[in-house]
Amino acid sequence: MGDAVEQSHDAEAEQRLAAMYEANKQALGEKHHATAETLGFLAMARAATGQAERALGEFGAAAQILLSR
C-alpha cells in the first residue's frame, strides 16, 4: 500500500510542478532562472514517475539556462 500512496504523491507533485512551470514560463519567460529551477523540479518529479528520458531532457534544458547566468 505504501508504494501506491507514494506513486500518487509523485503524480500529484508532477501535475502541480507542470502547472507552476507553465505559469512561470508565461509570467517570467522560458529563460528566467526561476522558470528553469521549476523545470528542474518538474524533471525530478518526472523521474520519480518513471519518465526517465523526458526527465533527462528537462534536466539538461534547466541546467543549460541555470549555468548560463
NORZI-V674443 format. One line per field, one symbol per residue. phi: phi as a letter, one per 40 degrees, with the letter a starting at -180 (. if undefined). A space follows every 50 residues. Layout:
BEGIN
phi: ???
END
This chain:
BEGIN
phi: .dcccccccccccccccccccccccccbhccccccccccccccccccccg bdccccccdcccccccccc
END
